[in-house]
């Protein structure tokens, strides 16, 4: 199974949305910002794992914000 490539620009937008929802100092927001900034595979995987651990409502709200 092939993994989908993650766009660094999308990660940055997601980090901004989470900053509004969860706060700028939330670990997931920080991890997404770092992954967007440097784009390393390790940082992207860590940010994705933290994003999946968020409450479903927070995830849905963040994704809805970037879908505009």
PDB file of N, CA, C and O in Angstrom:
ATOM      1  N   UNK A   1       0.848  -1.174   0.000  1.00  0.00           N
ATOM      2  CA  UNK A   1       0.000   0.000   0.000  1.00  0.00           C
ATOM      3  C   UNK A   1       0.893   1.236   0.000  1.00  0.00           C
ATOM      4  O   UNK A   1       1.830   1.338   0.792  1.00  0.00           O
ATOM      5  N   UNK A   2       0.594   2.165  -0.887  1.00  0.00           N
ATOM      6  CA  UNK A   2       1.386   3.373  -1.012  1.00  0.00           C
ATOM      7  C   UNK A   2       0.851   4.446  -0.075  1.00  0.00           C
ATOM      8  O   UNK A   2      -0.358   4.659   0.019  1.00  0.00           O
ATOM      9  N   UNK A   3       1.780   5.130   0.630  1.00  0.00           N
ATOM     10  CA  UNK A   3       1.386   6.188   1.544  1.00  0.00           C
ATOM     11  C   UNK A   3       1.210   7.488   0.775  1.00  0.00           C
ATOM     12  O   UNK A   3       1.968   7.767  -0.154  1.00  0.00           O
ATOM     13  N   UNK A   4       0.234   8.271   1.148  1.00  0.00           N
ATOM     14  CA  UNK A   4      -0.029   9.541   0.502  1.00  0.00           C
ATOM     15  C   UNK A   4       1.001  10.571   0.940  1.00  0.00           C
ATOM     16  O   UNK A   4       1.290  10.693   2.131  1.00  0.00           O
ATOM     17  N   UNK A   5       1.554  11.310  -0.010  1.00  0.00           N
ATOM     18  CA  UNK A   5       2.492  12.377   0.306  1.00  0.00           C
ATOM     19  C   UNK A   5       1.721  13.532   0.949  1.00  0.00           C
ATOM     20  O   UNK A   5       0.618  13.877   0.527  1.00  0.00           O
ATOM     21  N   UNK A   6       2.325  14.112   1.970  1.00  0.00           N
ATOM     22  CA  UNK A   6       1.659  15.195   2.690  1.00  0.00           C
ATOM     23  C   UNK A   6       2.279  16.518   2.265  1.00  0.00           C
ATOM     24  O   UNK A   6       3.500  16.676   2.298  1.00  0.00           O
ATOM     25  N   UNK A   7       1.456  17.448   1.875  1.00  0.00           N
ATOM     26  CA  UNK A   7       1.868  18.762   1.418  1.00  0.00           C
ATOM     27  C   UNK A   7       2.279  19.621   2.607  1.00  0.00           C
ATOM     28  O   UNK A   7       1.525  19.743   3.573  1.00  0.00           O
ATOM     29  N   UNK A   8       3.478  20.219   2.546  1.00  0.00           N
ATOM     30  CA  UNK A   8       3.958  21.043   3.648  1.00  0.00           C
ATOM     31  C   UNK A   8       3.084  22.279   3.842  1.00  0.00           C
ATOM     32  O   UNK A   8       2.892  22.732   4.971  1.00  0.00           O
ATOM     33  N   UNK A   9       2.557  22.823   2.759  1.00  0.00           N
ATOM     34  CA  UNK A   9       1.671  23.989   2.861  1.00  0.00           C
ATOM     35  C   UNK A   9       0.392  23.625   3.615  1.00  0.00           C
ATOM     36  O   UNK A   9      -0.103  24.409   4.424  1.00  0.00           O
ATOM     37  N   UNK A  10      -0.137  22.433   3.346  1.00  0.00           N
ATOM     38  CA  UNK A  10      -1.335  21.968   4.044  1.00  0.00           C
ATOM     39  C   UNK A  10      -1.050  21.774   5.531  1.00  0.00           C
ATOM     40  O   UNK A  10      -1.894  22.077   6.374  1.00  0.00           O
ATOM     41  N   UNK A  11       0.133  21.273   5.846  1.00  0.00           N
ATOM     42  CA  UNK A  11       0.508  21.120   7.257  1.00  0.00           C
ATOM     43  C   UNK A  11       0.543  22.479   7.953  1.00  0.00           C
ATOM     44  O   UNK A  11       0.111  22.605   9.099  1.00  0.00           O
ATOM     45  N   UNK A  12       1.051  23.483   7.267  1.00  0.00           N
ATOM     46  CA  UNK A  12       1.094  24.823   7.838  1.00  0.00           C
ATOM     47  C   UNK A  12      -0.294  25.385   8.080  1.00  0.00           C
ATOM     48  O   UNK A  12      -0.547  26.005   9.112  1.00  0.00           O
ATOM     49  N   UNK A  13      -1.201  25.168   7.122  1.00  0.00           N
ATOM     50  CA  UNK A  13      -2.579  25.629   7.296  1.00  0.00           C
ATOM     51  C   UNK A  13      -3.263  24.884   8.437  1.00  0.00           C
ATOM     52  O   UNK A  13      -4.029  25.472   9.199  1.00  0.00           O
ATOM     53  N   UNK A  14      -2.984  23.598   8.548  1.00  0.00           N
ATOM     54  CA  UNK A  14      -3.552  22.798   9.626  1.00  0.00           C
ATOM     55  C   UNK A  14      -3.024  23.272  10.982  1.00  0.00           C
ATOM     56  O   UNK A  14      -3.771  23.325  11.959  1.00  0.00           O
ATOM     57  N   UNK A  15      -1.742  23.614  11.037  1.00  0.00           N
ATOM     58  CA  UNK A  15      -1.152  24.135  12.275  1.00  0.00           C
ATOM     59  C   UNK A  15      -1.821  25.447  12.677  1.00  0.00           C
ATOM     60  O   UNK A  15      -2.088  25.670  13.858  1.00  0.00           O
ATOM     61  N   UNK A  16      -2.095  26.320  11.701  1.00  0.00           N
ATOM     62  CA  UNK A  16      -2.767  27.590  12.006  1.00  0.00           C
ATOM     63  C   UNK A  16      -4.186  27.352  12.510  1.00  0.00           C
ATOM     64  O   UNK A  16      -4.640  28.017  13.441  1.00  0.00           O
ATOM     65  N   UNK A  17      -4.882  26.403  11.893  1.00  0.00           N
ATOM     66  CA  UNK A  17      -6.248  26.084  12.336  1.00  0.00           C
ATOM     67  C   UNK A  17      -6.229  25.539  13.758  1.00  0.00           C
ATOM     68  O   UNK A  17      -7.060  25.924  14.580  1.00  0.00           O
ATOM     69  N   UNK A  18      -5.291  24.646  14.053  1.00  0.00           N
ATOM     70  CA  UNK A  18      -5.204  24.079  15.400  1.00  0.00           C
ATOM     71  C   UNK A  18      -4.772  25.121  16.424  1.00  0.00           C
ATOM     72  O   UNK A  18      -5.146  25.044  17.594  1.00  0.00           O
ATOM     73  N   UNK A  19      -3.991  26.084  15.985  1.00  0.00           N
ATOM     74  CA  UNK A  19      -3.602  27.164  16.878  1.00  0.00           C
ATOM     75  C   UNK A  19      -4.837  27.915  17.353  1.00  0.00           C
ATOM     76  O   UNK A  19      -4.916  28.318  18.514  1.00  0.00           O
ATOM     77  N   UNK A  20      -5.796  28.102  16.461  1.00  0.00           N
ATOM     78  CA  UNK A  20      -7.049  28.764  16.808  1.00  0.00           C
ATOM     79  C   UNK A  20      -7.909  27.880  17.712  1.00  0.00           C
ATOM     80  O   UNK A  20      -8.530  28.370  18.655  1.00  0.00           O
ATOM     81  N   UNK A  21      -7.943  26.574  17.421  1.00  0.00           N
ATOM     82  CA  UNK A  21      -8.815  25.651  18.145  1.00  0.00           C
ATOM     83  C   UNK A  21      -8.225  25.236  19.493  1.00  0.00           C
ATOM     84  O   UNK A  21      -8.898  25.303  20.521  1.00  0.00           O
ATOM     85  N   UNK A  22      -6.964  24.810  19.476  1.00  0.00           N
ATOM     86  CA  UNK A  22      -6.345  24.233  20.681  1.00  0.00           C
ATOM     87  C   UNK A  22      -5.357  25.163  21.375  1.00  0.00           C
ATOM     88  O   UNK A  22      -5.035  24.965  22.546  1.00  0.00           O
ATOM     89  N   UNK A  23      -4.881  26.166  20.666  1.00  0.00           N
ATOM     90  CA  UNK A  23      -3.886  27.075  21.227  1.00  0.00           C
ATOM     91  C   UNK A  23      -2.535  26.876  20.568  1.00  0.00           C
ATOM     92  O   UNK A  23      -2.212  25.781  20.107  1.00  0.00           O
ATOM     93  N   UNK A  24      -1.752  27.940  20.526  1.00  0.00           N
ATOM     94  CA  UNK A  24      -0.456  27.904  19.852  1.00  0.00           C
ATOM     95  C   UNK A  24       0.562  27.030  20.574  1.00  0.00           C
ATOM     96  O   UNK A  24       1.509  26.543  19.956  1.00  0.00           O
ATOM     97  N   UNK A  25       0.377  26.828  21.872  1.00  0.00           N
ATOM     98  CA  UNK A  25       1.355  26.046  22.635  1.00  0.00           C
ATOM     99  C   UNK A  25       0.969  24.572  22.778  1.00  0.00           C
ATOM    100  O   UNK A  25       1.660  23.815  23.459  1.00  0.00           O
ATOM    101  N   UNK A  26      -0.123  24.166  22.144  1.00  0.00           N
ATOM    102  CA  UNK A  26      -0.550  22.761  22.189  1.00  0.00           C
ATOM    103  C   UNK A  26       0.496  21.912  21.464  1.00  0.00           C
ATOM    104  O   UNK A  26       0.966  22.310  20.398  1.00  0.00           O
ATOM    105  N   UNK A  27       0.874  20.745  22.018  1.00  0.00           N
ATOM    106  CA  UNK A  27       1.912  19.907  21.396  1.00  0.00           C
ATOM    107  C   UNK A  27       1.633  19.540  19.935  1.00  0.00           C
ATOM    108  O   UNK A  27       2.564  19.460  19.133  1.00  0.00           O
ATOM    109  N   UNK A  28       0.385  19.320  19.590  1.00  0.00           N
ATOM    110  CA  UNK A  28       0.056  18.968  18.202  1.00  0.00           C
ATOM    111  C   UNK A  28       0.268  20.166  17.283  1.00  0.00           C
ATOM    112  O   UNK A  28       0.763  20.008  16.167  1.00  0.00           O
ATOM    113  N   UNK A  29      -0.096  21.345  17.734  1.00  0.00           N
ATOM    114  CA  UNK A  29       0.098  22.560  16.951  1.00  0.00           C
ATOM    115  C   UNK A  29       1.585  22.795  16.704  1.00  0.00           C
ATOM    116  O   UNK A  29       1.998  23.116  15.590  1.00  0.00           O
ATOM    117  N   UNK A  30       2.374  22.633  17.748  1.00  0.00           N
ATOM    118  CA  UNK A  30       3.820  22.826  17.635  1.00  0.00           C
ATOM    119  C   UNK A  30       4.420  21.791  16.677  1.00  0.00           C
ATOM    120  O   UNK A  30       5.248  22.134  15.833  1.00  0.00           O
ATOM    121  N   UNK A  31       4.007  20.539  16.806  1.00  0.00           N
ATOM    122  CA  UNK A  31       4.541  19.473  15.947  1.00  0.00           C
ATOM    123  C   UNK A  31       4.168  19.697  14.483  1.00  0.00           C
ATOM    124  O   UNK A  31       4.994  19.487  13.595  1.00  0.00           O
ATOM    125  N   UNK A  32       2.934  20.119  14.228  1.00  0.00           N
ATOM    126  CA  UNK A  32       2.520  20.390  12.848  1.00  0.00           C
ATOM    127  C   UNK A  32       3.291  21.570  12.269  1.00  0.00           C
ATOM    128  O   UNK A  32       3.676  21.540  11.100  1.00  0.00           O
ATOM    129  N   UNK A  33       3.518  22.595  13.060  1.00  0.00           N
ATOM    130  CA  UNK A  33       4.294  23.747  12.603  1.00  0.00           C
ATOM    131  C   UNK A  33       5.720  23.366  12.265  1.00  0.00           C
ATOM    132  O   UNK A  33       6.275  23.809  11.260  1.00  0.00           O
ATOM    133  N   UNK A  34       6.308  22.536  13.120  1.00  0.00           N
ATOM    134  CA  UNK A  34       7.678  22.085  12.879  1.00  0.00           C
ATOM    135  C   UNK A  34       7.750  21.209  11.635  1.00  0.00           C
ATOM    136  O   UNK A  34       8.687  21.331  10.847  1.00  0.00           O
ATOM    137  N   UNK A  35       6.785  20.339  11.452  1.00  0.00           N
ATOM    138  CA  UNK A  35       6.759  19.472  10.270  1.00  0.00           C
ATOM    139  C   UNK A  35       6.578  20.295   9.001  1.00  0.00           C
ATOM    140  O   UNK A  35       7.179  19.988   7.971  1.00  0.00           O
ATOM    141  N   UNK A  36       5.761  21.333   9.068  1.00  0.00           N
ATOM    142  CA  UNK A  36       5.558  22.193   7.904  1.00  0.00           C
ATOM    143  C   UNK A  36       6.817  22.985   7.583  1.00  0.00           C
ATOM    144  O   UNK A  36       7.122  23.247   6.420  1.00  0.00           O
ATOM    145  N   UNK A  37       7.539  23.361   8.627  1.00  0.00           N
ATOM    146  CA  UNK A  37       8.734  24.178   8.437  1.00  0.00           C
ATOM    147  C   UNK A  37       9.882  23.400   7.812  1.00  0.00           C
ATOM    148  O   UNK A  37      10.501  23.867   6.856  1.00  0.00           O
ATOM    149  N   UNK A  38      10.171  22.220   8.342  1.00  0.00           N
ATOM    150  CA  UNK A  38      11.340  21.498   7.836  1.00  0.00           C
ATOM    151  C   UNK A  38      10.990  20.322   6.923  1.00  0.00           C
ATOM    152  O   UNK A  38      11.831  19.898   6.130  1.00  0.00           O
ATOM    153  N   UNK A  39       9.803  19.799   7.012  1.00  0.00           N
ATOM    154  CA  UNK A  39       9.344  18.755   6.096  1.00  0.00           C
ATOM    155  C   UNK A  39      10.016  17.404   6.235  1.00  0.00           C
ATOM    156  O   UNK A  39       9.928  16.581   5.324  1.00  0.00           O
ATOM    157  N   UNK A  40      10.694  17.151   7.361  1.00  0.00           N
ATOM    158  CA  UNK A  40      11.332  15.847   7.517  1.00  0.00           C
ATOM    159  C   UNK A  40      10.280  14.767   7.742  1.00  0.00           C
ATOM    160  O   UNK A  40       9.248  15.008   8.369  1.00  0.00           O
ATOM    161  N   UNK A  41      10.550  13.604   7.233  1.00  0.00           N
ATOM    162  CA  UNK A  41       9.595  12.491   7.336  1.00  0.00           C
ATOM    163  C   UNK A  41       9.313  12.146   8.794  1.00  0.00           C
ATOM    164  O   UNK A  41       8.178  11.835   9.156  1.00  0.00           O
ATOM    165  N   UNK A  42      10.333  12.203   9.615  1.00  0.00           N
ATOM    166  CA  UNK A  42      10.178  11.891  11.042  1.00  0.00           C
ATOM    167  C   UNK A  42       9.223  12.880  11.722  1.00  0.00           C
ATOM    168  O   UNK A  42       8.349  12.475  12.489  1.00  0.00           O
ATOM    169  N   UNK A  43       9.395  14.171  11.438  1.00  0.00           N
ATOM    170  CA  UNK A  43       8.523  15.188  12.037  1.00  0.00           C
ATOM    171  C   UNK A  43       7.092  15.056  11.528  1.00  0.00           C
ATOM    172  O   UNK A  43       6.142  15.249  12.287  1.00  0.00           O
ATOM    173  N   UNK A  44       6.934  14.732  10.259  1.00  0.00           N
ATOM    174  CA  UNK A  44       5.599  14.570   9.687  1.00  0.00           C
ATOM    175  C   UNK A  44       4.882  13.390  10.333  1.00  0.00           C
ATOM    176  O   UNK A  44       3.697  13.484  10.655  1.00  0.00           O
ATOM    177  N   UNK A  45       5.592  12.282  10.523  1.00  0.00           N
ATOM    178  CA  UNK A  45       4.978  11.113  11.166  1.00  0.00           C
ATOM    179  C   UNK A  45       4.581  11.412  12.608  1.00  0.00           C
ATOM    180  O   UNK A  45       3.518  10.994  13.067  1.00  0.00           O
ATOM    181  N   UNK A  46       5.444  12.140  13.320  1.00  0.00           N
ATOM    182  CA  UNK A  46       5.136  12.493  14.711  1.00  0.00           C
ATOM    183  C   UNK A  46       3.931  13.419  14.777  1.00  0.00           C
ATOM    184  O   UNK A  46       3.062  13.246  15.632  1.00  0.00           O
ATOM    185  N   UNK A  47       3.871  14.402  13.878  1.00  0.00           N
ATOM    186  CA  UNK A  47       2.739  15.331  13.858  1.00  0.00           C
ATOM    187  C   UNK A  47       1.447  14.604  13.518  1.00  0.00           C
ATOM    188  O   UNK A  47       0.403  14.875  14.112  1.00  0.00           O
ATOM    189  N   UNK A  48       1.515  13.685  12.567  1.00  0.00           N
ATOM    190  CA  UNK A  48       0.329  12.914  12.179  1.00  0.00           C
ATOM    191  C   UNK A  48      -0.182  12.083  13.347  1.00  0.00           C
ATOM    192  O   UNK A  48      -1.386  12.013  13.590  1.00  0.00           O
ATOM    193  N   UNK A  49       0.747  11.450  14.074  1.00  0.00           N
ATOM    194  CA  UNK A  49       0.355  10.633  15.223  1.00  0.00           C
ATOM    195  C   UNK A  49      -0.327  11.484  16.288  1.00  0.00           C
ATOM    196  O   UNK A  49      -1.341  11.076  16.855  1.00  0.00           O
ATOM    197  N   UNK A  50       0.224  12.667  16.561  1.00  0.00           N
ATOM    198  CA  UNK A  50      -0.399  13.555  17.550  1.00  0.00           C
ATOM    199  C   UNK A  50      -1.752  14.051  17.066  1.00  0.00           C
ATOM    200  O   UNK A  50      -2.689  14.165  17.856  1.00  0.00           O
ATOM    201  N   UNK A  51      -1.865  14.349  15.765  1.00  0.00           N
ATOM    202  CA  UNK A  51      -3.140  14.814  15.222  1.00  0.00           C
ATOM    203  C   UNK A  51      -4.217  13.753  15.384  1.00  0.00           C
ATOM    204  O   UNK A  51      -5.359  14.071  15.714  1.00  0.00           O
ATOM    205  N   UNK A  52      -3.864  12.504  15.158  1.00  0.00           N
ATOM    206  CA  UNK A  52      -4.838  11.417  15.282  1.00  0.00           C
ATOM    207  C   UNK A  52      -5.265  11.168  16.723  1.00  0.00           C
ATOM    208  O   UNK A  52      -6.308  10.561  16.964  1.00  0.00           O
ATOM    209  N   UNK A  53      -4.466  11.631  17.682  1.00  0.00           N
ATOM    210  CA  UNK A  53      -4.811  11.477  19.095  1.00  0.00           C
ATOM    211  C   UNK A  53      -5.736  12.587  19.604  1.00  0.00           C
ATOM    212  O   UNK A  53      -6.259  12.498  20.714  1.00  0.00           O
ATOM    213  N   UNK A  54      -5.937  13.631  18.794  1.00  0.00           N
ATOM    214  CA  UNK A  54      -6.846  14.714  19.197  1.00  0.00           C
ATOM    215  C   UNK A  54      -8.274  14.197  19.310  1.00  0.00           C
ATOM    216  O   UNK A  54      -8.622  13.153  18.759  1.00  0.00           O
ATOM    217  N   UNK A  55      -9.080  14.944  20.028  1.00  0.00           N
ATOM    218  CA  UNK A  55     -10.501  14.616  20.101  1.00  0.00           C
ATOM    219  C   UNK A  55     -11.091  14.718  18.697  1.00  0.00           C
ATOM    220  O   UNK A  55     -10.703  15.599  17.929  1.00  0.00           O
ATOM    221  N   UNK A  56     -12.020  13.833  18.352  1.00  0.00           N
ATOM    222  CA  UNK A  56     -12.607  13.861  17.004  1.00  0.00           C
ATOM    223  C   UNK A  56     -13.188  15.223  16.619  1.00  0.00           C
ATOM    224  O   UNK A  56     -13.076  15.637  15.465  1.00  0.00           O
ATOM    225  N   UNK A  57     -13.793  15.907  17.553  1.00  0.00           N
ATOM    226  CA  UNK A  57     -14.358  17.218  17.264  1.00  0.00           C
ATOM    227  C   UNK A  57     -13.298  18.243  16.877  1.00  0.00           C
ATOM    228  O   UNK A  57     -13.511  19.061  15.983  1.00  0.00           O
ATOM    229  N   UNK A  58     -12.151  18.191  17.562  1.00  0.00           N
ATOM    230  CA  UNK A  58     -11.053  19.101  17.239  1.00  0.00           C
ATOM    231  C   UNK A  58     -10.475  18.794  15.862  1.00  0.00           C
ATOM    232  O   UNK A  58     -10.161  19.701  15.092  1.00  0.00           O
ATOM    233  N   UNK A  59     -10.338  17.501  15.561  1.00  0.00           N
ATOM    234  CA  UNK A  59      -9.821  17.110  14.236  1.00  0.00           C
ATOM    235  C   UNK A  59     -10.763  17.588  13.136  1.00  0.00           C
ATOM    236  O   UNK A  59     -10.326  18.173  12.146  1.00  0.00           O
ATOM    237  N   UNK A  60     -12.054  17.335  13.316  1.00  0.00           N
ATOM    238  CA  UNK A  60     -13.039  17.730  12.299  1.00  0.00           C
ATOM    239  C   UNK A  60     -13.063  19.245  12.113  1.00  0.00           C
ATOM    240  O   UNK A  60     -13.148  19.731  10.985  1.00  0.00           O
ATOM    241  N   UNK A  61     -12.988  19.986  13.206  1.00  0.00           N
ATOM    242  CA  UNK A  61     -13.014  21.441  13.120  1.00  0.00           C
ATOM    243  C   UNK A  61     -11.787  21.959  12.372  1.00  0.00           C
ATOM    244  O   UNK A  61     -11.907  22.850  11.531  1.00  0.00           O
ATOM    245  N   UNK A  62     -10.620  21.415  12.666  1.00  0.00           N
ATOM    246  CA  UNK A  62      -9.400  21.856  11.998  1.00  0.00           C
ATOM    247  C   UNK A  62      -9.459  21.533  10.506  1.00  0.00           C
ATOM    248  O   UNK A  62      -9.098  22.367   9.675  1.00  0.00           O
ATOM    249  N   UNK A  63      -9.906  20.343  10.169  1.00  0.00           N
ATOM    250  CA  UNK A  63      -9.997  19.963   8.757  1.00  0.00           C
ATOM    251  C   UNK A  63     -11.040  20.804   8.023  1.00  0.00           C
ATOM    252  O   UNK A  63     -10.860  21.142   6.853  1.00  0.00           O
ATOM    253  N   UNK A  64     -12.123  21.137   8.710  1.00  0.00           N
ATOM    254  CA  UNK A  64     -13.146  21.983   8.084  1.00  0.00           C
ATOM    255  C   UNK A  64     -12.594  23.384   7.817  1.00  0.00           C
ATOM    256  O   UNK A  64     -12.937  24.005   6.811  1.00  0.00           O
ATOM    257  N   UNK A  65     -11.750  23.874   8.705  1.00  0.00           N
ATOM    258  CA  UNK A  65     -11.170  25.213   8.530  1.00  0.00           C
ATOM    259  C   UNK A  65     -10.244  25.266   7.324  1.00  0.00           C
ATOM    260  O   UNK A  65     -10.197  26.286   6.636  1.00  0.00           O
ATOM    261  N   UNK A  66      -9.513  24.205   7.052  1.00  0.00           N
ATOM    262  CA  UNK A  66      -8.576  24.256   5.925  1.00  0.00           C
ATOM    263  C   UNK A  66      -9.236  23.876   4.607  1.00  0.00           C
ATOM    264  O   UNK A  66      -8.625  24.038   3.551  1.00  0.00           O
ATOM    265  N   UNK A  67     -10.451  23.381   4.640  1.00  0.00           N
ATOM    266  CA  UNK A  67     -11.154  22.996   3.412  1.00  0.00           C
ATOM    267  C   UNK A  67     -11.818  24.174   2.715  1.00  0.00           C
ATOM    268  O   UNK A  67     -12.416  24.004   1.652  1.00  0.00           O
ATOM    269  N   UNK A  68     -11.724  25.348   3.288  1.00  0.00           N
ATOM    270  CA  UNK A  68     -12.373  26.519   2.680  1.00  0.00           C
ATOM    271  C   UNK A  68     -11.691  26.964   1.432  1.00  0.00           C
ATOM    272  O   UNK A  68     -12.118  27.935   0.807  1.00  0.00           O
TER     273      UNK A  68
END
